[in-house]
Amino acid sequence: MTASLSTAPDPNAPLLQLLLRARTQQLSLAELFQTAEVLAAAGQTAAAIELYKTWIAFNDANPLLHLAYFNYAVSLSKAGDVAATLHALRAAIRIEPLFGQAHINLGRTLEDCALTGQAVQQWRTFVDATAEVNPDRISNRLLSLQHIGRVLEGAGHLEEAEAALWQAMELQPSRTEAAQHWISLRMHQCKWPVVVPSLHVTPRHFMDAMSAMSIACYADDPLFQMAKAHRYCRQTIGRPDDLSAFERKVVRRKTGTGERLRIGYVSSDLRQHAVGFALSEVLELHDKASVEIFAYYCGDPAPIDPTQARIRPAVDHWRDIAALSDIEAARKIAADGIDVLIDVNGYTKHARTKIFAYRPAPVIVNFCGYPGTMASPYHQYMIADDVIVPPENELYYTEKVLRIACNQPVDRKRAVSERPTRAEAGLPDDAFVFASFNGMQKITAPCFARWMAILTAMPGSVLWLLSGDESANERLRRLAEEAGVAKERLIFAGKAQNPDHLARIGLADLFLDTFPYGAHSTAADAITQGLPVLTIAGKSFASRFCASIVTAAGIPELVCGDPDDYVRMAIALAESPDRLAAVCESLAQQRETCALRDMPGLARRLEELFWQMQGEAERGETPVPDLRNLDVYYEIGATLAARGIEFEDDAAYRARYREELIVLDDFAPLAPDARLWPAAP
């Protein structure tokens, strides 16, 4: 970012002439900015730097000298001269102490130098100096607070990060960035209630700020999650400005020709990541006589990553698109002639969703990386299964739903260390061990209350959790004591390498799932190691995924219909060793024959679906995502989700939405949709 003044530059002036004008104070600041910008655009960064340096040296009485120093710093930064950048930014601030952009950039430069403490202090200096904000400074004050929160969070100073983000929220409640991170921080710290309205920050502000992933942890509300995803797609991803610069490919006839179908997987997670683990064997098992596999990797470099080293030779073509722009990546995909393009990220970290907005392939699919609908205009299909999306729940998804046996691929070749003893894992030898290895952001107050009820009913049992921040661990211990459970009965498992973690999972007796966002690959890992998983089937993708895994493993009796049933079942299994042993024996007997581990069958089924999509595309039958009335469902969902209803059956849930739809229709007639507001007969 550079400061600018509008004037007509003289890009043809020789550098020596420009330098002379700068020395004799005949080059205006506006001309300086414009000419330096032209030089930089032409690749003459060194010339731009020399021009700035000369102008500053001979124009030190100019009242806008701080702007020249700032733009000089930007040029120095682009040239990689960090020390000079720091000097220039500090000079700008000495001249104009409340120059917000300079404070922001100086903090970022210090952060890039790994001087995070100095970076935070720089931003705090500006925040402290602008306590009495005005419209000119509010934006930079807000940005400074957000940077403070981000850096402190990364450094593990969560309480301080939360405080900075709260200041940002109170400053501009309608800006969602700070609140989104604040909510996430509280979820990861198990601070309940997560939503804490104030005079300035209303419940609606929180609902607007929550990401689709956070909403899935907060409420089992698939209609709101769908509307939230659509809102994110429209507001954040948007429509590419340069659509006319991209030539879309027409459907190529492949059916019956003997040609292979070209399949592209786009993901930032084809590495040591849950998605990379899940897809490794599937990619190896694809029938290369039927499909030609392209992997488009958009994540961080992973040069010594064993999972990526395994995936690369498993695919026909590996493309690293991380450094490409969205349109460049789309052109690469189109040039490869991809028939079916699979979005393995969804709205997750490092996603490149705008690539799909160009529609670089005739068919675009949502699969494996994201627990819900994309609600975009260009994701036409979603691959799921009958448990996650039973037919009556298809109204919660904008894509056409196609099904496999189980939506959780597993890698049967993953390395597992030798199982440790309970003592080595910090567990008592003679206690019943309940376990939950989900991330702490998935634990809610009602979920934790259920666990405490289970522990209270089973004296001597313990709860084994994946460790979070120590303050979060201590908070859960304190909450346990408040519920009448000794804090020593909560045991926290520290971080471990994946083979070691897999080995220790089987030391527990029963895995207790979270709700409404249940275990995904974590549940598959537990079952693979012989640990039964008890779960609740809700309504949304995230709240039914674990039920799919448990069912595919052959123990559907461990899928509970409601929270009360979950508590009763956990206690019953713990009180009946023979019954639990029978479940474990059933798991062991079905281990290699159940749908969960049938990777050859999964690979064949995926190929069938790819060819089905191709056939529909050739016949002009590619589905069009149904986006009708999603703004209306968002408005209703934002109100209903704020009420904090944890669990209700499908009929009651849909009735609540219909009641609100009737009210809105009475005010202003709503157009019909295919969900809860159908056309009149």
N, C-alpha and C positions, 0 to 999 in steps of 0.2 A: 504494500500500500504506500503510495507517495502522495504528497500534497500537490495540488495543481492550481494554476491560475490560467484563465482562458485568454489566449492571444494567438496571433498567427506566428508560427516559428519560421525560421529561415534555415531549412535543412541543408541547403547547398553552400552555406558559408564555410570556407575552409577553416580547419581547426585553429590555425595560427591567428587568423583574423578574429575568431571568436575569443581566443585567449587574450588578445590585445584589447578587445572591447571590454572584457571582464576586468582587466588590470586598470583600465582607464575609467571604470564605472559607467560605461556606455551600454552595457548589456543589462537590460531589465531582468528582474527576477522571473517574470512570466516567460520571457524569451529563454532564459537559462533552463527553466523546467522543460519547456517544449523542445528545445534543441537537444538537451541531454536525453530526453525520452526517444527522440528520433535516432540519436547515435546508438543508444542501447538496443533499440529495435533492429538496427542494422548490424548488430553484433559487435559494435565498437564500445564495449563497456569501459575499457581503459581510457578512451578519449573522453567519455562522459565523466568519469571520475576526475580526470585531470582538469576538466572544465569547472566542475564543482569546487575542487580544491583551490583553483586560482580565484574564482569568483569570491569565495569565502574569505580568502586572505586579503583581498583588496576592497571588500565591501562590508567591512565589519560594523559600520555604522547603520546599516540598513535595518529598519525596524522589524523586518520579517526574516532576519538572519536565521532564526531557529528553524524556519521551514526549509531553508537551503541546507542546513546541517542534517535535517531529517531525510531529505531526498538523497543527499550525499551518502548517508548511512545505508539507505536502501541499495544504492549502486554498489557500495563496498561489500554489502552482504552477498549480493549476487556474484561478485567477483571472488567470494570466499575469504575475504580479509576480515576475520572476526575481530581482531584487536582494534583495527581502525574503525570498524562498525561501532564497537563499544565506546570508543573515544568520541565519535561523532554524535551518537545518541545522548551521551552525557553532556556534551556541549550544548545540544539543543535544549536539554532540561535546565541547565544552569541559566540559560538566557530566558526561558519561559517555563518556570517551575510547574505550571499546571497544564503543560502540553501533553494531553492524554495519550495520543498516538505514540509519542516517543517513549513514554513510560511502558506502554504495552509492548512495543518492539524491543526495548531494552530488557524487559523481563523475559521475553521469548528467547532472545539471544543468550542471556545468562543461563536459561534452562537448557538450551542446546549445548552449552559448555558444561553441562552436568552440575551447575551451580544453582541447584533448585532453591536452597535457602535464600540466596541473594535475590533470585527471581521473585520469590514470594514477597520478600521485603520490599522490592521495588514496586510491585503492584500495591502493596499495603500503604506505601508512602503516598501514592496517588489517591487511594481510597480515603485515607485519613485527611488528606488535604482538600477533599471535595465533599466533606460531610454536608455542606450546604450546596446541594446540587442545583444546576440549572440545565435547561434543555441542551446546551452545547456540550455539557460534560457528562450527562447521565449515561450515554451510550458507552463511553470509555470506562466509566466507573463500573457499570454492569459487567463489561468484558473483563476488567481487572478482577472483580470478585469471582467470576466464573473460572478464570485461570487459576486463582488462588485455590478454589475448591478442587479443581481438576488435579493440580500438582500435589496438593496435600493428600488427596485420596490415593494417588499413585504411590506416595511415600508412606502410606499406612497411617497417617494422622487423621483418622476418620472424624473424630469429634470436631476438630478445627475445620476440616473440610465442610462438614455439615453446617457449621456456624456461618462460614463465608457464603455458602450457597443460599442459606436462608436470607441473608442480607440482600443477595441478588434478587431473590423471589419477591421480597417486600418492596424492592426498588421498582420492579416492573413485573407484576404478577402475570400479565398477559403474555410475556415472553416465556416459552416453555423449557428452554434448555436447562436453566439452573434447577427448576423444579423436577425435571426428569432425573437429573443426577442425584438430587436430594432424596427423592423417593427411593431410588435404587440403593443409595447408601443406607437408608433406614431399613430397607428389606434385608440387606446383607448383614446388618448389625442386629437383626431381630428386635428392632425398636417398634413396639406396638402401643397405640395404633400408628400405622404407617402414615396415615393422613391426619394432619393436625392443622385445621383451618385457623386463621387469625382474622383480625379486623380487615386486613388488606388482601389476604390470600384465601379465597373461598374454596369450598369443596369442588366447584366446577373448574376452578383453575387447576386443581390437582388431577381431575379426570382428563382434562385437556392435555396436561403435561405427561401423563403416563404413556410410556411406549406400549406397543401391542404386547411385547413380552412381559412387561410389568403388570399389565392388566390381566394377563393369563395367570399370574401369581396371586393377584388380588381378588379376582371374581370369576366364577364359573359362568361366564356370560358370552356365549359364542356370537350372538347377534351384535353385541357391542364390540367384540374383538374384530369381527368382520368390518364393521363400520369404521373402527379405529384404523385398521389396515388400509382401508380405502382412503381415508382422510390423509394418512401419512403419504400414501402413494401420490395423491393429487397435490399435496402442499409441499412435500419435500423432494420427491423424485420428479414430479411434474412431467411436462412434455418437452422433449428436446427442441431447442430453438432451431436446430439445423436439420429438421426432418427431410426437407426437400433436397438436402445434399447427400442423402443416403438412398441408394436404389435397392428396393426390396426384391428378393428373389421369389419367383413363382414356384408353385409346387411342381416338382419333377415326378413323372410317373416311374415308380419302382416296382409296384406290385406285378408279379408274374414275369418280370424281365430277367430275373437271375442276378440283378445288381444288389449289392449290399446296401442296407439302410445306413445312412451316416448319422450317428448319434453324438451329440456334444454335451459333456458335463461341465458346467461352469461353477467353480467353487474356490473359495479362499482357504478351504479346510482339508485339502488333499495332502495331509501331513499328520504329525502326531497330534491328533484331535479326534474327538468322538466320531465325527463324520468320516475322517480318514480311516479310522479303524473299521467302521461299519462297511465302507464301500470297497475296501481292499480286495476281499475275496470275490465279491460280485463282479468287479472289473476283470479279475483274472478268469472268471468262469463264462463271460459272455461268449456266445458262439460267433467266432470271427468269420464263419462262412455266411452268416446272416446279417451281422451288423459290423460296422466299422466305427471304432470308438475314438473320439477326440476328447482330450481333457484340456480345459482352459483354466489355467491356474491364475488366480488374481490375489493371492495372499502374500505374506512376507516371504523373503528368501529363506529357504530351508535346505542349505547345501549338504548338511550331514544328518538329515532326518531319515531314519530307517523306514518309516511308513511311506514317505514320498519316494524313497529309493526303490521300494517294492512296487508302487503304483505305476511309476513311469514306464517300465518295460511291459506292464500288463495292458496298457492301452496302445492303440495303433499310432496315435499321434499325440504328442505332448506340446502344448502351446502355453508359454508364460506370457500373460497379457497384463501383468501388474503395472508395467510402465506405459502401457498404451492408454490413450484417451478412450472415452466411451465409444465415440464414433469410429475410432481406429480399430478397437476391439470388435465392434459390430461388423466392420468391413472385413476383418480377418475371418470371422465366423461365416459370413456370407460367401467369401471367396472359397472357403473350404467346402461349400455346398452342403451344409448341415441340413438334414431333413427334420430332425427332432432335437430341440435344444432344451436341456434340463437345468433348471435353476436350483442348485443345491444349497444356496445361501438363504433365500428369502430375505427378510428384513433383519439380518444378523450382522455382526461385526465384519467389516471389510466387504460387505455385499456390493455388487456393481449392478444394481437393479436397472439403472438407466440404459445399460447395454441392451436389455430386453425390450426397452421402450422403442428401440429402432426396428424391432421385429426382424432380426437378422436370419431367422429361420421360419419356415411356414408354420411350424408347430412348436409351442412353448409350454413347458411342463413344470409344475411345482412339485418337488419330491425330495424327501430325506432330510433337509437341513432346517426346516422351519415348521413349527407346530401349529399350522393354521392356514387359512386362506390368504392369498396375496391380495385379493380384491382389486386387481389391476385390470386395465382394459386389454392386456396382452398375454396374461397367463390363462391359457385356454383349458388346460387339464390339471388335475391334481391326482397323484397316486396315493392311495390310502388303503384301508382294509375295512372289512365289515364290522369290526368292533369299534374302531375309531370313528368311522362314519357309517352307521347303519343307514339304510335308505331313507328312513323318516327324518334323518338329520342333514340331508343334503341341502336343505334350505339355508344352512349356516355357511355355505361356501359358494363363491361366485364361479369357480371353475367346474367343469364336468368331472365328476369323481369316477376314476377307474380303480380297480382293486386288485391287490396281491394278497397272499395268505397272511402276511404279517408285515407291518410297516417298518420294523426294526431289523435291518440286515445285521448279521454278526460275522465276525471273522473267526473261523474255527482254528486258525493257525496262530492266534496270538500267543505270545510267550507268557507263561505263568511260572513264577518262582515256586520253590518248595514251600509248602504251607508252614508258617511258624506255629509255635505253641501259643496258647492263650496268654501265658505269662509274658512271653516275648512281645505280644501285642498290647500288653497292659490291661488284660482282662482277667477277671476272677475265674478260676477253674470250675467252681461248683455253682455258678449263678446261671439263671436263664438270661440269655443276651438278646435283647431286642436291638435292632440296628436300623439306621436310616442314613445312607450315604449321599443323599441329595444335598445340593448347595443350600446354604442357610437362607438365601433369599426365597426359597420355596416353603420355608416353615412359617406358618401363620399362627396367630394367637389361638384360634379354635383347634388347629392341628396339635399344637403343643399341649393344650388342655386335655385333648384325647389321650395323648401319650402319658400325661401325668395320671389320668384316671386308670390307665392300664397298669402303670407301675404301682399305683396304690393298691390295686386289686391283686397284684403279684409281689408280695413282700420278698425281698432278697434279689429280685431281678434288677438288671441294669439296662440303660439305654446307651448305645454306642453310636456316636454321631461323628460326622466329618468335621474336623476342627475349622472354625472360622477365625476371625480376628479375636485376640484374647479378651477384648472387652465384650465381644458378643458371647464368647464362651462363659464369661463370668456373669453376664446378664441372664443367660439361661439357667445357670446354677442358682442364681438368686430367685428366679421365677419358680424353679422347682421347689425350693425351700418354702416359698410362699404358698405352694400347692400342697405342702405337707410331705414332700419327697426329699430325702437327704441329698445334698448336692453331690456327694460322692457317688451316687448312683448314675450320674451322667459322666460318661467317659468319652473323651474326644480323641479321635484318630488323627495324627499328624499327617502331613503330606508324605507321599511315598511314590517311588517310581511305579509305572503302571503294572509291570509284572508282579511287583511286591504287593501292590494294592489288591490285585486280583487274587493273589494267594491268601491274603488275610480275610477276605470277605466271608469265606466259608466257615470261619470260626464262630460266627453268630448263629442264633437259632431261628430267628424270624425277622424278616425285613418289613418295617412299617413304612408304607409309602406316605408321601405328603399329598395334600389336597388344598386348592384345586389344581396346582401344577404338579403333576406326578413325575415319577422317575421315567426316564427314557432309556438311554443306553446303560444307565446305572442299574436298572432293573434287569436288563438282559445279562449284564455282568454278574449280578447276584445269582440269578437262576443258573447261569452257566457253571457257577461254582457250587451248585447244589443247595443254595439258600432260598427257601420259599419266600415269596413276596406277597404281602397282603395289601390290597389296594381298594379304592372306591372308584366306581365308574360314574363320572359326571356327565356333562353335556358337551363340553368343548373338546377340541383336539387334544390339548395339553392334559385335560383331566381324564381322558379315556385311553391315552397311549399306553400307560402301564397295564391297563386291563387287557389290551391287545396282546402284550408280551406274555402276560400270565396265562391267557387263554391259549396262545400259540404254543406255550410250553407244556400244555396238557393238564393244567390245574385250574380250570375256570371256577372251581368252588371257592377260590381265594379272592374272587372279585366280589366286593360287597356292594349292596344296593344303596346304602346310606351311611352316614357317620356312626349312628348307634349300632348298626350291624357290624361295622368295622371294630368298634371297641369290644363288643361281645365275642366276635370271632377271635380277636387277638388273645383275649383272656382264655377262651375255651381251648385254643391250640396250646397255650402255655401250660394249662392245667392238665392237658391230656397228652403225655409223651407218646403214647401209642398212636394217637391220631396224627400228631405231627410227624412221627416217624413214617407213617403210611404215605403222607404227602411227599416227604423226602424220597421215599422209595419209588413213588410214582414218577417223580422228576428224574431220578436216576435211570429208570427203565426206559423212559421216553427220550432221553437226552439226545440220542443220535437219530431218532426217527421223527421227532416232532417238527411242526412247521417252522418253529423259531430257528432251527439250525439247518433247514433244508435249503442251503444256498444254491445248489444246482437247480432246484425247482424254482427258486426265486429268480435266478438269472433267465431261465426259459420263459417264465411268466412275464417278466419285464419286456423281453423281446416280443412276445405276443402282443402286449399292449402297445409297444412302439409301432408295430406293423398295423395294428388296429387304427391308431391315430393317423398313420400314413394313408391308409385306405380311405378314412373319412375325409382327409385333406384332398385326396385325388378326386373324390366325388363331390367336393364342395360342401361337405358336411361338418367342417371344423366348427366347434361350438363357439358362441360369442358370450363372453362373461356377462353375467346378469348383475348390473350395477344399479338397478332401479331402487329409488327411495333410501339409499344408504345414508344420505344426510339426515333423513327423518329418523332412521334407526339410531344414528349417532346421538341425536338430541335426546331421544328417549333413554338410550343406554347410559349416557352421561349422568342422567338424573337417577336412574335405578341403581347403577353400580355404586353410587355414592352412599346408598343406604346400607351397604355392607351386609347384604344377605348372603350367607355362606353357601347354603345348600337348599335346593327345592327341587321337586320333581318336574318333569318336562311340562306337564299340563299346567301347573301353577306358574311356571316361568313364562310360558307363552301367553297365558291369560293376562299376566301383568303388562306385557307388551301390547296386547290387543286393546286393553283398556285405555292405554295412552294413545294408541293409534286412533281410537274412536274420538277421543277428546280433540286431537289435532285435526282430524277430518271434519269434525263439526265446526271448527274455527275456519279452516280453509281446506276444501276437498282435496284429498290425496289421490294421486294416480295409482292405479293398481300395480301390484308386483306379484311375484310367484312365491312369496314367503308367507307373511301373516296378514297381508292386505290384498286378497285376490279380487279380481273383477266380479261384480255382481252377476249372478246367474241370469 
